[in-house]
Amino acid sequence: MSMLIFEISKPGRRCSTLPKCDVDFVAVPEEFKRNIPMNLPEVAEIDLVRHYTNLSRNAFGVDNGFYPLGSCTMKYNPKINEDVAALKGFTAVHPLQPEETVQGSLEAMHVLGDRLCKITGMDAITLQPAAGAHGEFTGLSMIKAYQLDKGETQRNKLIVPDSAHGTNPASAVMAGFTVVNIPSTPEGTVDIDALKKAVGDDTAALMLTNPNTVGLFEKDIVKIAEIVHNAGGLLYYDGANLNAVMGITRPGDMGFDVTHLNLHKTFSTPHGGGGPGSGPVACKAILAPFLPAPVVTFNNGAYTFAKPAKSIGRVRSFYGNFLVYIRALTYIMSIGAEGIREAAENAVLNANYMMEMLKDSYDVPFGGPCMHEFVLSIERLKKQTGISAADIAKGLVDKGIHPPTMYFPLIVPEALMLEPTETESRETLDNAIRAFKEVYAMAFDNPQALRDAPLTTPVGRPDETTAVRNPILSYTVNN
Amino acid sequence: MKLPEDLFFSKTHEWVRYEQDGTAFIGLTDHAQEALGDVAFINLCDEGESFEFGDVIGDIESIKAVTDVYTPVSGTVTHVNDELLDAPEKINSDPYGSWLVEFEGVARNEELLDAEGYEKFLAETE
């Protein structure tokens, strides 16, 4: 393993030589001085460059190779996004500047919000939340405020299907709801009868992903929305899977009242050990008064920040991850409305192509065409060969492919979940299909080699159980 | 693996061992630990809490997922296996020797399966 930057530090080493100070030295007032010196690493430029270059070579990102991590939409992030986000007008501003001096930045936020509302079929938006689960918490807090405002204090139950993203029940509990789990049908979609039984005058909302986590479109969504609305509940759309349907259908048209979007998934901004993420929340007019403050509005020819009438308050310092907005806006404006639709169509096409090509070896638990992602089950292979989903994933690493999502969704034993995204070419998909089949054959021909994989990475098989039980999350500097 | 004949089983993969004095021990089946993978943490209810059949009495975290543990019997918890909280890996190595909680005032739950019935249930669901 590489050393930490603190471990290669030597006192007095510097990256640059500054000219002699030609102004008078002014001492920092005593009361503002630190008691102990700041412990910053001291390294020469060559060591600094090598340290981070080597770290980057030990990592794997979408710029290195195919990254079919299901439920994560690891699409390529066009570099034009970076060019625009690096423009001085966006980087050399301060969040405390007067509104009239940052009209361009406010306009960018307003235009992005407007585009996202159009894509989701919603009326109003906040860009503040810093990531998807943060968006869930924000949207659910708005639902809570809405129900309380109506005097419906008994509505404390949030219905979540058992196939949901793990963040859904977690966000619901954090927002103060009690979670009611409903089972999925054998086809992997919402069980309408179970939903009918679950709703009542204590229902605050239903939280749903569509397409759902097994990659299937909930065809009964309009009926589902009707059942929940008739019971007095609202519908929350988990926007994690929006990439499958954007430009084709909209959560707002399906009957949803509020949704978060993952700019770092659907709108091509960086994520995965990096980011930062961004999880705007868009809603119908009935929830707009409860949006976090401030929101950007346009009045009398000028952009201003405003506080919605019954705002749940601030959910993030300042205005959220502003430069991520610029990247997402660049993406939306560079591909346009047609491009948005085409991205969704190709995402679905690529997933179906891979699924069809892998069907003759891997088991596909849910039949029929999938949406933007699909699930394979390694259960039968495990019984035949002892090779698990994790072993298959490790084998793929040696083929230069980032593993698919493992052991999710929970309703599929030994699950592998693949989301190729629209940005991959036919050639990349064909190479990946070949690699998946080779690893599958290895389970029979040379299972030990798979158990030993990966051999090509700096770290092979870390002790995950010990890492979970006794995580070492900090490093103590020896002075 | 052979299932212990003196245990009864739920369809959510918990086992129960009835004692002569009306108490009962609860644990997770071999199938459950196999499906979970290496167990990292287990959270259990407090002693003195009462539950109905099917209630959640805790959750178990493996490197794959976090899953609820449901009680296969109704009654009041008299003991929680503290030793297991510190060494949850015992659930993997000895699932039928690793009880989670002890209940008192337990009546026989007719909905549970005996060893043969549970074996059949496992074969059917596969």
Interface residues (C-beta under 8 A of the other chain):
Chain A: G166 E379 M406 Y407 F408 L410 P413 E464 T465 V468 R469
Chain B: A35 G37 D38 V39 A40 F41 E61 I63 K64 A65 V66 T67 E89 E126
